[in-house]
């Protein structure tokens, strides 16, 4: 209990890397007993900005049963400034123009995958997940090449077959 009689509240990062809370200590203790979170799960007191492991909170960890395996969570991404986000968006190629052109003149289903990953680049950068944005950029480039290599021969065959069928050649 805090000085004003209210129970302190905490946020916690679950195994799915999502933030949960604010919850009182008793809820976090239940989750630990149910193995939903572990001693290495990251937690933050409501109103605080510093994320620490659950083990670093004596009021939470002391009454929890020992011996549970730690959960595999990573700390939340560090919030980036507006300038850093703008620089990251400029630095990470999203291959949007190539994805659109290849979708229109190549193979549409494969090109749509390239467009999907192109869109994910910007969304992940705005979320602060720079590593994820680079992965999405690489996947977009891969899908662009797949679309180019599979889509153009298919388009040439389709145009050739249609021209013969319509008697244009």
MODELLER restraints for C-alpha pairs under 7 A, 6 or more apart:
rsr = mdl.restraints
at = mdl.atoms
rsr.add(forms.Gaussian(group=physical.xy_distance, feature=features.Distance(at['CA:1:A'], at['CA:7:A']), mean=4.55, stdev=0.5))
rsr.add(forms.Gaussian(group=physical.xy_distance, feature=features.Distance(at['CA:1:A'], at['CA:8:A']), mean=6.40, stdev=0.5))
rsr.add(forms.Gaussian(group=physical.xy_distance, feature=features.Distance(at['CA:2:A'], at['CA:8:A']), mean=6.31, stdev=0.5))
rsr.add(forms.Gaussian(group=physical.xy_distance, feature=features.Distance(at['CA:7:A'], at['CA:24:A']), mean=6.41, stdev=0.5))
rsr.add(forms.Gaussian(group=physical.xy_distance, feature=features.Distance(at['CA:8:A'], at['CA:24:A']), mean=6.02, stdev=0.5))
rsr.add(forms.Gaussian(group=physical.xy_distance, feature=features.Distance(at['CA:9:A'], at['CA:22:A']), mean=5.34, stdev=0.5))
rsr.add(forms.Gaussian(group=physical.xy_distance, feature=features.Distance(at['CA:9:A'], at['CA:23:A']), mean=5.02, stdev=0.5))
rsr.add(forms.Gaussian(group=physical.xy_distance, feature=features.Distance(at['CA:9:A'], at['CA:24:A']), mean=4.52, stdev=0.5))
rsr.add(forms.Gaussian(group=physical.xy_distance, feature=features.Distance(at['CA:9:A'], at['CA:25:A']), mean=6.74, stdev=0.5))
rsr.add(forms.Gaussian(group=physical.xy_distance, feature=features.Distance(at['CA:9:A'], at['CA:45:A']), mean=6.11, stdev=0.5))
rsr.add(forms.Gaussian(group=physical.xy_distance, feature=features.Distance(at['CA:9:A'], at['CA:46:A']), mean=5.44, stdev=0.5))
rsr.add(forms.Gaussian(group=physical.xy_distance, feature=features.Distance(at['CA:10:A'], at['CA:21:A']), mean=6.26, stdev=0.5))
rsr.add(forms.Gaussian(group=physical.xy_distance, feature=features.Distance(at['CA:10:A'], at['CA:22:A']), mean=4.90, stdev=0.5))
rsr.add(forms.Gaussian(group=physical.xy_distance, feature=features.Distance(at['CA:10:A'], at['CA:23:A']), mean=5.25, stdev=0.5))
rsr.add(forms.Gaussian(group=physical.xy_distance, feature=features.Distance(at['CA:10:A'], at['CA:24:A']), mean=6.17, stdev=0.5))
rsr.add(forms.Gaussian(group=physical.xy_distance, feature=features.Distance(at['CA:10:A'], at['CA:43:A']), mean=6.70, stdev=0.5))
rsr.add(forms.Gaussian(group=physical.xy_distance, feature=features.Distance(at['CA:10:A'], at['CA:44:A']), mean=5.60, stdev=0.5))
rsr.add(forms.Gaussian(group=physical.xy_distance, feature=features.Distance(at['CA:10:A'], at['CA:45:A']), mean=4.34, stdev=0.5))
rsr.add(forms.Gaussian(group=physical.xy_distance, feature=features.Distance(at['CA:10:A'], at['CA:46:A']), mean=5.13, stdev=0.5))
rsr.add(forms.Gaussian(group=physical.xy_distance, feature=features.Distance(at['CA:11:A'], at['CA:19:A']), mean=6.67, stdev=0.5))
rsr.add(forms.Gaussian(group=physical.xy_distance, feature=features.Distance(at['CA:11:A'], at['CA:20:A']), mean=5.58, stdev=0.5))
rsr.add(forms.Gaussian(group=physical.xy_distance, feature=features.Distance(at['CA:11:A'], at['CA:21:A']), mean=4.47, stdev=0.5))
rsr.add(forms.Gaussian(group=physical.xy_distance, feature=features.Distance(at['CA:11:A'], at['CA:22:A']), mean=4.78, stdev=0.5))
rsr.add(forms.Gaussian(group=physical.xy_distance, feature=features.Distance(at['CA:11:A'], at['CA:23:A']), mean=6.49, stdev=0.5))
rsr.add(forms.Gaussian(group=physical.xy_distance, feature=features.Distance(at['CA:11:A'], at['CA:43:A']), mean=5.50, stdev=0.5))
rsr.add(forms.Gaussian(group=physical.xy_distance, feature=features.Distance(at['CA:11:A'], at['CA:44:A']), mean=5.14, stdev=0.5))
rsr.add(forms.Gaussian(group=physical.xy_distance, feature=features.Distance(at['CA:11:A'], at['CA:45:A']), mean=6.19, stdev=0.5))
rsr.add(forms.Gaussian(group=physical.xy_distance, feature=features.Distance(at['CA:11:A'], at['CA:46:A']), mean=6.46, stdev=0.5))
rsr.add(forms.Gaussian(group=physical.xy_distance, feature=features.Distance(at['CA:12:A'], at['CA:19:A']), mean=5.70, stdev=0.5))
rsr.add(forms.Gaussian(group=physical.xy_distance, feature=features.Distance(at['CA:12:A'], at['CA:20:A']), mean=5.32, stdev=0.5))
rsr.add(forms.Gaussian(group=physical.xy_distance, feature=features.Distance(at['CA:12:A'], at['CA:21:A']), mean=6.47, stdev=0.5))
rsr.add(forms.Gaussian(group=physical.xy_distance, feature=features.Distance(at['CA:12:A'], at['CA:42:A']), mean=5.77, stdev=0.5))
rsr.add(forms.Gaussian(group=physical.xy_distance, feature=features.Distance(at['CA:12:A'], at['CA:43:A']), mean=4.21, stdev=0.5))
rsr.add(forms.Gaussian(group=physical.xy_distance, feature=features.Distance(at['CA:12:A'], at['CA:44:A']), mean=6.40, stdev=0.5))
rsr.add(forms.Gaussian(group=physical.xy_distance, feature=features.Distance(at['CA:13:A'], at['CA:19:A']), mean=4.57, stdev=0.5))
rsr.add(forms.Gaussian(group=physical.xy_distance, feature=features.Distance(at['CA:13:A'], at['CA:20:A']), mean=6.21, stdev=0.5))
rsr.add(forms.Gaussian(group=physical.xy_distance, feature=features.Distance(at['CA:13:A'], at['CA:41:A']), mean=6.29, stdev=0.5))
rsr.add(forms.Gaussian(group=physical.xy_distance, feature=features.Distance(at['CA:13:A'], at['CA:42:A']), mean=5.41, stdev=0.5))
rsr.add(forms.Gaussian(group=physical.xy_distance, feature=features.Distance(at['CA:13:A'], at['CA:43:A']), mean=6.31, stdev=0.5))
rsr.add(forms.Gaussian(group=physical.xy_distance, feature=features.Distance(at['CA:14:A'], at['CA:37:A']), mean=6.17, stdev=0.5))
rsr.add(forms.Gaussian(group=physical.xy_distance, feature=features.Distance(at['CA:14:A'], at['CA:41:A']), mean=6.89, stdev=0.5))
rsr.add(forms.Gaussian(group=physical.xy_distance, feature=features.Distance(at['CA:14:A'], at['CA:73:A']), mean=6.77, stdev=0.5))
rsr.add(forms.Gaussian(group=physical.xy_distance, feature=features.Distance(at['CA:15:A'], at['CA:37:A']), mean=6.86, stdev=0.5))
rsr.add(forms.Gaussian(group=physical.xy_distance, feature=features.Distance(at['CA:15:A'], at['CA:71:A']), mean=6.25, stdev=0.5))
rsr.add(forms.Gaussian(group=physical.xy_distance, feature=features.Distance(at['CA:15:A'], at['CA:72:A']), mean=6.15, stdev=0.5))
rsr.add(forms.Gaussian(group=physical.xy_distance, feature=features.Distance(at['CA:15:A'], at['CA:73:A']), mean=5.28, stdev=0.5))
rsr.add(forms.Gaussian(group=physical.xy_distance, feature=features.Distance(at['CA:17:A'], at['CA:73:A']), mean=6.25, stdev=0.5))
rsr.add(forms.Gaussian(group=physical.xy_distance, feature=features.Distance(at['CA:17:A'], at['CA:74:A']), mean=6.92, stdev=0.5))
rsr.add(forms.Gaussian(group=physical.xy_distance, feature=features.Distance(at['CA:22:A'], at['CA:46:A']), mean=6.51, stdev=0.5))
rsr.add(forms.Gaussian(group=physical.xy_distance, feature=features.Distance(at['CA:25:A'], at['CA:60:A']), mean=6.02, stdev=0.5))
rsr.add(forms.Gaussian(group=physical.xy_distance, feature=features.Distance(at['CA:29:A'], at['CA:60:A']), mean=6.86, stdev=0.5))
rsr.add(forms.Gaussian(group=physical.xy_distance, feature=features.Distance(at['CA:29:A'], at['CA:64:A']), mean=6.13, stdev=0.5))
rsr.add(forms.Gaussian(group=physical.xy_distance, feature=features.Distance(at['CA:31:A'], at['CA:37:A']), mean=5.90, stdev=0.5))
rsr.add(forms.Gaussian(group=physical.xy_distance, feature=features.Distance(at['CA:32:A'], at['CA:38:A']), mean=5.86, stdev=0.5))
rsr.add(forms.Gaussian(group=physical.xy_distance, feature=features.Distance(at['CA:37:A'], at['CA:71:A']), mean=5.81, stdev=0.5))
rsr.add(forms.Gaussian(group=physical.xy_distance, feature=features.Distance(at['CA:38:A'], at['CA:68:A']), mean=6.76, stdev=0.5))
rsr.add(forms.Gaussian(group=physical.xy_distance, feature=features.Distance(at['CA:38:A'], at['CA:69:A']), mean=6.33, stdev=0.5))
rsr.add(forms.Gaussian(group=physical.xy_distance, feature=features.Distance(at['CA:38:A'], at['CA:70:A']), mean=4.20, stdev=0.5))
rsr.add(forms.Gaussian(group=physical.xy_distance, feature=features.Distance(at['CA:38:A'], at['CA:71:A']), mean=4.64, stdev=0.5))
rsr.add(forms.Gaussian(group=physical.xy_distance, feature=features.Distance(at['CA:39:A'], at['CA:53:A']), mean=6.65, stdev=0.5))
rsr.add(forms.Gaussian(group=physical.xy_distance, feature=features.Distance(at['CA:39:A'], at['CA:54:A']), mean=5.12, stdev=0.5))
rsr.add(forms.Gaussian(group=physical.xy_distance, feature=features.Distance(at['CA:39:A'], at['CA:55:A']), mean=5.18, stdev=0.5))
rsr.add(forms.Gaussian(group=physical.xy_distance, feature=features.Distance(at['CA:39:A'], at['CA:70:A']), mean=5.18, stdev=0.5))
rsr.add(forms.Gaussian(group=physical.xy_distance, feature=features.Distance(at['CA:40:A'], at['CA:53:A']), mean=5.06, stdev=0.5))
rsr.add(forms.Gaussian(group=physical.xy_distance, feature=features.Distance(at['CA:40:A'], at['CA:54:A']), mean=5.92, stdev=0.5))
rsr.add(forms.Gaussian(group=physical.xy_distance, feature=features.Distance(at['CA:40:A'], at['CA:55:A']), mean=6.59, stdev=0.5))
rsr.add(forms.Gaussian(group=physical.xy_distance, feature=features.Distance(at['CA:40:A'], at['CA:70:A']), mean=5.20, stdev=0.5))
rsr.add(forms.Gaussian(group=physical.xy_distance, feature=features.Distance(at['CA:40:A'], at['CA:71:A']), mean=6.08, stdev=0.5))
rsr.add(forms.Gaussian(group=physical.xy_distance, feature=features.Distance(at['CA:41:A'], at['CA:53:A']), mean=5.37, stdev=0.5))
rsr.add(forms.Gaussian(group=physical.xy_distance, feature=features.Distance(at['CA:41:A'], at['CA:54:A']), mean=5.64, stdev=0.5))
rsr.add(forms.Gaussian(group=physical.xy_distance, feature=features.Distance(at['CA:41:A'], at['CA:71:A']), mean=5.95, stdev=0.5))
rsr.add(forms.Gaussian(group=physical.xy_distance, feature=features.Distance(at['CA:41:A'], at['CA:73:A']), mean=5.78, stdev=0.5))
rsr.add(forms.Gaussian(group=physical.xy_distance, feature=features.Distance(at['CA:42:A'], at['CA:51:A']), mean=6.03, stdev=0.5))
rsr.add(forms.Gaussian(group=physical.xy_distance, feature=features.Distance(at['CA:42:A'], at['CA:52:A']), mean=5.30, stdev=0.5))
rsr.add(forms.Gaussian(group=physical.xy_distance, feature=features.Distance(at['CA:42:A'], at['CA:53:A']), mean=4.32, stdev=0.5))
rsr.add(forms.Gaussian(group=physical.xy_distance, feature=features.Distance(at['CA:42:A'], at['CA:54:A']), mean=5.84, stdev=0.5))
rsr.add(forms.Gaussian(group=physical.xy_distance, feature=features.Distance(at['CA:42:A'], at['CA:75:A']), mean=6.23, stdev=0.5))
rsr.add(forms.Gaussian(group=physical.xy_distance, feature=features.Distance(at['CA:43:A'], at['CA:51:A']), mean=5.49, stdev=0.5))
rsr.add(forms.Gaussian(group=physical.xy_distance, feature=features.Distance(at['CA:43:A'], at['CA:52:A']), mean=5.49, stdev=0.5))
rsr.add(forms.Gaussian(group=physical.xy_distance, feature=features.Distance(at['CA:43:A'], at['CA:53:A']), mean=5.80, stdev=0.5))
rsr.add(forms.Gaussian(group=physical.xy_distance, feature=features.Distance(at['CA:43:A'], at['CA:54:A']), mean=5.69, stdev=0.5))
rsr.add(forms.Gaussian(group=physical.xy_distance, feature=features.Distance(at['CA:44:A'], at['CA:50:A']), mean=6.18, stdev=0.5))
rsr.add(forms.Gaussian(group=physical.xy_distance, feature=features.Distance(at['CA:44:A'], at['CA:51:A']), mean=4.82, stdev=0.5))
rsr.add(forms.Gaussian(group=physical.xy_distance, feature=features.Distance(at['CA:44:A'], at['CA:52:A']), mean=6.38, stdev=0.5))
rsr.add(forms.Gaussian(group=physical.xy_distance, feature=features.Distance(at['CA:54:A'], at['CA:61:A']), mean=6.52, stdev=0.5))
rsr.add(forms.Gaussian(group=physical.xy_distance, feature=features.Distance(at['CA:55:A'], at['CA:61:A']), mean=5.42, stdev=0.5))
rsr.add(forms.Gaussian(group=physical.xy_distance, feature=features.Distance(at['CA:77:A'], at['CA:128:A']), mean=6.36, stdev=0.5))
rsr.add(forms.Gaussian(group=physical.xy_distance, feature=features.Distance(at['CA:77:A'], at['CA:129:A']), mean=6.61, stdev=0.5))
rsr.add(forms.Gaussian(group=physical.xy_distance, feature=features.Distance(at['CA:79:A'], at['CA:128:A']), mean=6.22, stdev=0.5))
rsr.add(forms.Gaussian(group=physical.xy_distance, feature=features.Distance(at['CA:80:A'], at['CA:128:A']), mean=6.33, stdev=0.5))
rsr.add(forms.Gaussian(group=physical.xy_distance, feature=features.Distance(at['CA:85:A'], at['CA:125:A']), mean=6.57, stdev=0.5))
rsr.add(forms.Gaussian(group=physical.xy_distance, feature=features.Distance(at['CA:85:A'], at['CA:126:A']), mean=6.58, stdev=0.5))
rsr.add(forms.Gaussian(group=physical.xy_distance, feature=features.Distance(at['CA:88:A'], at['CA:125:A']), mean=6.82, stdev=0.5))
rsr.add(forms.Gaussian(group=physical.xy_distance, feature=features.Distance(at['CA:89:A'], at['CA:122:A']), mean=6.56, stdev=0.5))
rsr.add(forms.Gaussian(group=physical.xy_distance, feature=features.Distance(at['CA:89:A'], at['CA:125:A']), mean=6.39, stdev=0.5))
rsr.add(forms.Gaussian(group=physical.xy_distance, feature=features.Distance(at['CA:92:A'], at['CA:134:A']), mean=6.53, stdev=0.5))
rsr.add(forms.Gaussian(group=physical.xy_distance, feature=features.Distance(at['CA:93:A'], at['CA:137:A']), mean=6.26, stdev=0.5))
rsr.add(forms.Gaussian(group=physical.xy_distance, feature=features.Distance(at['CA:94:A'], at['CA:118:A']), mean=4.83, stdev=0.5))
rsr.add(forms.Gaussian(group=physical.xy_distance, feature=features.Distance(at['CA:94:A'], at['CA:121:A']), mean=5.89, stdev=0.5))
rsr.add(forms.Gaussian(group=physical.xy_distance, feature=features.Distance(at['CA:94:A'], at['CA:137:A']), mean=5.50, stdev=0.5))
rsr.add(forms.Gaussian(group=physical.xy_distance, feature=features.Distance(at['CA:95:A'], at['CA:118:A']), mean=6.07, stdev=0.5))
rsr.add(forms.Gaussian(group=physical.xy_distance, feature=features.Distance(at['CA:95:A'], at['CA:140:A']), mean=6.81, stdev=0.5))
rsr.add(forms.Gaussian(group=physical.xy_distance, feature=features.Distance(at['CA:95:A'], at['CA:141:A']), mean=6.72, stdev=0.5))
rsr.add(forms.Gaussian(group=physical.xy_distance, feature=features.Distance(at['CA:96:A'], at['CA:115:A']), mean=6.48, stdev=0.5))
rsr.add(forms.Gaussian(group=physical.xy_distance, feature=features.Distance(at['CA:96:A'], at['CA:118:A']), mean=5.57, stdev=0.5))
rsr.add(forms.Gaussian(group=physical.xy_distance, feature=features.Distance(at['CA:98:A'], at['CA:144:A']), mean=6.91, stdev=0.5))
rsr.add(forms.Gaussian(group=physical.xy_distance, feature=features.Distance(at['CA:99:A'], at['CA:111:A']), mean=5.87, stdev=0.5))
rsr.add(forms.Gaussian(group=physical.xy_distance, feature=features.Distance(at['CA:99:A'], at['CA:114:A']), mean=5.38, stdev=0.5))
rsr.add(forms.Gaussian(group=physical.xy_distance, feature=features.Distance(at['CA:99:A'], at['CA:115:A']), mean=5.30, stdev=0.5))
rsr.add(forms.Gaussian(group=physical.xy_distance, feature=features.Distance(at['CA:99:A'], at['CA:144:A']), mean=5.94, stdev=0.5))
rsr.add(forms.Gaussian(group=physical.xy_distance, feature=features.Distance(at['CA:100:A'], at['CA:115:A']), mean=6.69, stdev=0.5))
rsr.add(forms.Gaussian(group=physical.xy_distance, feature=features.Distance(at['CA:102:A'], at['CA:111:A']), mean=5.80, stdev=0.5))
rsr.add(forms.Gaussian(group=physical.xy_distance, feature=features.Distance(at['CA:102:A'], at['CA:144:A']), mean=6.93, stdev=0.5))
rsr.add(forms.Gaussian(group=physical.xy_distance, feature=features.Distance(at['CA:102:A'], at['CA:147:A']), mean=6.51, stdev=0.5))
rsr.add(forms.Gaussian(group=physical.xy_distance, feature=features.Distance(at['CA:102:A'], at['CA:148:A']), mean=6.54, stdev=0.5))
rsr.add(forms.Gaussian(group=physical.xy_distance, feature=features.Distance(at['CA:103:A'], at['CA:111:A']), mean=4.11, stdev=0.5))
rsr.add(forms.Gaussian(group=physical.xy_distance, feature=features.Distance(at['CA:103:A'], at['CA:112:A']), mean=6.29, stdev=0.5))
rsr.add(forms.Gaussian(group=physical.xy_distance, feature=features.Distance(at['CA:106:A'], at['CA:147:A']), mean=6.26, stdev=0.5))
rsr.add(forms.Gaussian(group=physical.xy_distance, feature=features.Distance(at['CA:106:A'], at['CA:148:A']), mean=6.35, stdev=0.5))
rsr.add(forms.Gaussian(group=physical.xy_distance, feature=features.Distance(at['CA:106:A'], at['CA:151:A']), mean=4.29, stdev=0.5))
rsr.add(forms.Gaussian(group=physical.xy_distance, feature=features.Distance(at['CA:106:A'], at['CA:152:A']), mean=5.25, stdev=0.5))
rsr.add(forms.Gaussian(group=physical.xy_distance, feature=features.Distance(at['CA:106:A'], at['CA:155:A']), mean=6.34, stdev=0.5))
rsr.add(forms.Gaussian(group=physical.xy_distance, feature=features.Distance(at['CA:107:A'], at['CA:147:A']), mean=5.87, stdev=0.5))
rsr.add(forms.Gaussian(group=physical.xy_distance, feature=features.Distance(at['CA:107:A'], at['CA:151:A']), mean=4.25, stdev=0.5))
rsr.add(forms.Gaussian(group=physical.xy_distance, feature=features.Distance(at['CA:110:A'], at['CA:143:A']), mean=6.70, stdev=0.5))
rsr.add(forms.Gaussian(group=physical.xy_distance, feature=features.Distance(at['CA:110:A'], at['CA:147:A']), mean=5.29, stdev=0.5))
rsr.add(forms.Gaussian(group=physical.xy_distance, feature=features.Distance(at['CA:111:A'], at['CA:143:A']), mean=6.99, stdev=0.5))
rsr.add(forms.Gaussian(group=physical.xy_distance, feature=features.Distance(at['CA:111:A'], at['CA:144:A']), mean=6.61, stdev=0.5))
rsr.add(forms.Gaussian(group=physical.xy_distance, feature=features.Distance(at['CA:111:A'], at['CA:147:A']), mean=5.73, stdev=0.5))
rsr.add(forms.Gaussian(group=physical.xy_distance, feature=features.Distance(at['CA:113:A'], at['CA:143:A']), mean=6.46, stdev=0.5))
rsr.add(forms.Gaussian(group=physical.xy_distance, feature=features.Distance(at['CA:114:A'], at['CA:140:A']), mean=4.63, stdev=0.5))
rsr.add(forms.Gaussian(group=physical.xy_distance, feature=features.Distance(at['CA:114:A'], at['CA:143:A']), mean=4.93, stdev=0.5))
rsr.add(forms.Gaussian(group=physical.xy_distance, feature=features.Distance(at['CA:114:A'], at['CA:144:A']), mean=5.65, stdev=0.5))
rsr.add(forms.Gaussian(group=physical.xy_distance, feature=features.Distance(at['CA:117:A'], at['CA:136:A']), mean=5.30, stdev=0.5))
rsr.add(forms.Gaussian(group=physical.xy_distance, feature=features.Distance(at['CA:117:A'], at['CA:137:A']), mean=6.71, stdev=0.5))
rsr.add(forms.Gaussian(group=physical.xy_distance, feature=features.Distance(at['CA:117:A'], at['CA:139:A']), mean=6.48, stdev=0.5))
rsr.add(forms.Gaussian(group=physical.xy_distance, feature=features.Distance(at['CA:117:A'], at['CA:140:A']), mean=4.96, stdev=0.5))
rsr.add(forms.Gaussian(group=physical.xy_distance, feature=features.Distance(at['CA:118:A'], at['CA:136:A']), mean=6.95, stdev=0.5))
rsr.add(forms.Gaussian(group=physical.xy_distance, feature=features.Distance(at['CA:118:A'], at['CA:137:A']), mean=6.46, stdev=0.5))
rsr.add(forms.Gaussian(group=physical.xy_distance, feature=features.Distance(at['CA:118:A'], at['CA:140:A']), mean=5.66, stdev=0.5))
rsr.add(forms.Gaussian(group=physical.xy_distance, feature=features.Distance(at['CA:120:A'], at['CA:133:A']), mean=6.98, stdev=0.5))
rsr.add(forms.Gaussian(group=physical.xy_distance, feature=features.Distance(at['CA:120:A'], at['CA:136:A']), mean=6.23, stdev=0.5))
rsr.add(forms.Gaussian(group=physical.xy_distance, feature=features.Distance(at['CA:121:A'], at['CA:133:A']), mean=4.53, stdev=0.5))
rsr.add(forms.Gaussian(group=physical.xy_distance, feature=features.Distance(at['CA:121:A'], at['CA:136:A']), mean=5.52, stdev=0.5))
rsr.add(forms.Gaussian(group=physical.xy_distance, feature=features.Distance(at['CA:121:A'], at['CA:137:A']), mean=5.96, stdev=0.5))
rsr.add(forms.Gaussian(group=physical.xy_distance, feature=features.Distance(at['CA:124:A'], at['CA:130:A']), mean=6.72, stdev=0.5))
rsr.add(forms.Gaussian(group=physical.xy_distance, feature=features.Distance(at['CA:124:A'], at['CA:132:A']), mean=6.29, stdev=0.5))
rsr.add(forms.Gaussian(group=physical.xy_distance, feature=features.Distance(at['CA:124:A'], at['CA:133:A']), mean=5.18, stdev=0.5))
rsr.add(forms.Gaussian(group=physical.xy_distance, feature=features.Distance(at['CA:125:A'], at['CA:133:A']), mean=5.82, stdev=0.5))
rsr.add(forms.Gaussian(group=physical.xy_distance, feature=features.Distance(at['CA:163:A'], at['CA:169:A']), mean=6.13, stdev=0.5))
